[in-house]
Amino acid sequence: MSLLWFLLIGLAAGFIAGKLMRGAGFGLLGNLLVGVIGAVLGGFLFGLLGLQAYGLLGNLVVATLGAIVLLWLASVLRK
């Protein structure tokens, strides 16, 4: 996957995760950054579980789940 696609999927995942995790976000720009980092985290977690995502939709789901986990961890640590 090219770097541009990776960044676009991460940005979309951050936006989606920010909408799903109301009150746990960091604003639009913060959530977009969390989405890019969450894409890496999601890929790592899915790799640990032996799962793989295929296609654009699969990568978006993995990145969104990673961003949700990252937002959740950040909200726990923030308290």
Long-range contacts (C-beta under 8 A, 24 or more apart in sequence): 1-59, 6-36, 6-39, 7-36, 9-39, 9-56, 9-59, 9-60, 9-63, 10-35, 10-36, 10-37, 10-38, 10-39, 10-63, 10-67, 11-35, 11-36, 12-60, 12-63, 12-64, 13-38, 13-39, 13-42, 13-60, 13-63, 13-64, 13-66, 13-67, 14-38, 14-67, 16-60, 16-64, 16-67, 17-64, 17-67, 17-68, 17-70, 17-71, 18-71, 20-64, 20-68, 21-68, 21-71, 21-72, 21-75, 23-75, 24-71, 24-72, 24-74, 24-75, 25-71, 26-71, 26-74, 31-67, 31-71, 34-67, 34-70, 34-71, 34-74, 35-63, 35-64, 35-67, 37-66, 37-67, 37-70, 38-63, 38-64, 38-65, 38-66, 38-67, 38-68, 38-69, 38-70, 38-71, 39-63, 39-66, 39-67, 40-66, 41-66, 41-67, 41-69, 41-70, 42-66, 42-67, 42-69, 45-69
